[in-house]
Amino acid sequence: MDPTRLRGRAWTAGIAALCGLWFVQNGAPERLAAPQPSPSEAFVADPVPRSGSTVAAPLRASEPVRVRIPRIGVDAPLTRLGLGTDGSLDVPPAEDRNLAGWFGDGTPPGAKGTAIVAGHVDNAEGPAVFYSLGSLKKGAAVEIDRRDGRTAVFAVDAVEVYANEDFPDERVYGASANAALRLITCGGGYTRATGYQGNVVVYAHLAEVR
């Protein structure tokens, strides 16, 4: 299935109830909201691998089982996500803070195309798996363990944040000639009354295979 079938606004609607829920319930001030990317981490031009970075050849498809992001302490299992009846991407179960999900009807991470991995920024108990996603920098490594025993190592090309009404579906979910990865969580403007008003998106490309 083509990842472009995913709709950014529908994804936002599906996850909105859990964006900033812990902060809202506990009356946390805005300064405690999850880290947000700085403008310097955005793309200078179109979403492509950074100039001079290594680009590895795509792998054959294999189910991903775990995601690790050493820079921000992420080490979590992956669950398969599908689409809801409204075309939105399902989200990982909210009760497990250390769980991320991948779009199982799309490209598996490491194969040719655009793979999608999503996770909550928090739940009712506190910060969740992708709480610190917005603090990633260009060049950071994202490791995906696969069922075939290989680890696909991605290099971060950019980290961007979008308001709900401006989510660029084609830019995020569009096809890629390489093995590309998108990591998505809640982000953007935050208030106690409404939680987060957008999404953080990490763009990365396959740089190494172990």
Phi, psi and omega in degrees: 000137180288126179301340181292350173293337176293146179240124183303317182292326178291320175301314180300318180296323182291327185259349189304325183295343182248007179274111179077016184298318181297316181294319180297313183294328184261005177065030182291142178290160183303330184292346179267359178297161185302150179302143179243147182292146176275157179304333182290344180268359180279166176294146172279324179226224182288159180291093177224161177305145180301144180302131178086354181277154180285136177239116181274152177292141179301152178264167169292155183295137175204141184296133175281146182237341183204147176237135176230136175229089187306323184301328183239015173074023179275131175207095191218147173289159179246139174244152181282134178244144175244199178252143173282175182295339180268006180088003180277153176285129173299161180241156178299154177305130188289336186288342180257107184288336182252060180214131175242168181227155177237150182285101189289343178266005179248211182279127173290141180305130181105335177276165180295129180126193183251114179265143182244126175234129184233151178203157180284151174275331176198175167221193185294344183264341180151191180304143183245190193306320184254026180305318186263012184304322182292349180268358180296151179244159175304138180094347178297152182264140172237119184254129178241114173281138184242160181299333182279005178090355178268154174245120176272120182255117181257147175251132181288127178264328182192158174227120183232159179231138184229140170291153182309314186285350182244018183296123184271087186309309184295320180297319183280311189262354186298160183296156178226144177281345178251186172271104184249157180224140173236129173251131187229137171209182179285153178184199181083202180302144183223136171222157177298327185286326189239348186078208182280149184245020180191203183220144169265133178233126174259127177257131180213160178231155179292121183245339186201152175232129178244000000 
